[in-house]
Amino acid sequence: MIELLVKTVIAYFLGGVMGGDIMRRVKGGGDLRNEGSGNVGATNALRARGASFAIGVLLIDIGKGVVAALALPLIPWHFAGASTWPVAWIGLLCGFAAAVGHCFPVLLRFRGGKGVATATGVFGALLPAALPWMIVLFAMLVMLTGWVAVASIGGALAAFAYVLIAGPGLNSATGLFAAAMLALIVFKHRSNIANLIAGREHRFEKARVLGRKLDQWRGR
């Protein structure tokens, strides 16, 4: 049990290592929390700093999810209180802890990101078969609507649906994990949902390729 607790706490603090802060130290510039939407993730980084900066943020945030979910549970534990939990279960808890750490980093006064990139890394490590469905639905929703928030929730929903349909189902550790990750992503996008309802949500019009084609077709 001590092993499980220690590794979960480490995963949480690993999640709190923000890609936006690392890239800021590497490339310079101000805090992303004071620019654009005020978010420290890749989407705001793209708006505020450009593609190369955003790609760096994205890779770091995805990478820490992979490390937390896949590598951290496999580190040998030679101390007292070794966990009797399966490594797969430890991976699920560490992956979720990393996503929570990214969203609510205690050392940064809980001013974290939306958790999408880190969750993608976690899902890619633990549910690789679900990842293509997540990516396809995310891309389709971005190209149709231009709303990254909608696409992000859709990606998490795709992973949850995969677990229900092709996986072990909701009544399993993986099912509970997928449900918790979906709930976390939805909660972190609650302001985006409110903006969507009010018609104020920012739209990436350049990415809305299919949406524009559909508009043209409807206008004929």
Secondary structure as the mmCIF struct_conf table of DSSP 4:
data_model
#
loop_
_struct_conf.conf_type_id
_struct_conf.id
_struct_conf.beg_label_comp_id
_struct_conf.beg_label_asym_id
_struct_conf.beg_label_seq_id
_struct_conf.end_label_comp_id
_struct_conf.end_label_asym_id
_struct_conf.end_label_seq_id
HELX_RH_AL_P HELX_RH_AL_P1 ILE A 2 GLY A 15
TURN_TY1_P TURN_TY1_P1 GLY A 16 GLY A 16
BEND BEND1 VAL A 17 VAL A 17
HELX_RH_AL_P HELX_RH_AL_P2 GLY A 19 LYS A 27
HELX_RH_3T_P HELX_RH_3T_P1 LEU A 32 ASN A 34
BEND BEND2 GLU A 35 GLU A 35
TURN_TY1_P TURN_TY1_P2 GLY A 36 SER A 37
BEND BEND3 GLY A 38 GLY A 38
BEND BEND4 GLY A 41 GLY A 41
HELX_RH_AL_P HELX_RH_AL_P3 ALA A 42 ARG A 49
HELX_RH_AL_P HELX_RH_AL_P4 ALA A 51 VAL A 66
HELX_RH_PI_P HELX_RH_PI_P1 VAL A 67 ALA A 71
HELX_RH_3T_P HELX_RH_3T_P2 LEU A 72 LEU A 74
BEND BEND5 ILE A 75 ILE A 75
BEND BEND6 PHE A 79 GLY A 81
BEND BEND7 TRP A 85 TRP A 85
HELX_RH_AL_P HELX_RH_AL_P5 VAL A 87 CYS A 103
BEND BEND8 PHE A 104 PHE A 104
HELX_RH_3T_P HELX_RH_3T_P3 VAL A 106 LEU A 108
TURN_TY1_P TURN_TY1_P3 ARG A 109 PHE A 110
BEND BEND9 GLY A 115 GLY A 115
HELX_RH_AL_P HELX_RH_AL_P6 VAL A 116 LEU A 126
TURN_TY1_P TURN_TY1_P4 PRO A 128 ALA A 130
HELX_RH_AL_P HELX_RH_AL_P7 LEU A 131 THR A 145
HELX_RH_AL_P HELX_RH_AL_P8 VAL A 148 ILE A 165
TURN_TY1_P TURN_TY1_P5 ALA A 166 ALA A 166
BEND BEND10 GLY A 167 PRO A 168
BEND BEND11 LEU A 170 SER A 172
HELX_RH_AL_P HELX_RH_AL_P9 ALA A 173 LYS A 188
TURN_TY1_P TURN_TY1_P6 HIS A 189 HIS A 189
HELX_RH_AL_P HELX_RH_AL_P10 ARG A 190 ALA A 198
TURN_TY1_P TURN_TY1_P7 GLY A 199 GLY A 199
HELX_RH_3T_P HELX_RH_3T_P4 GLU A 205 ALA A 207
HELX_RH_AL_P HELX_RH_AL_P11 VAL A 209 GLY A 219
#
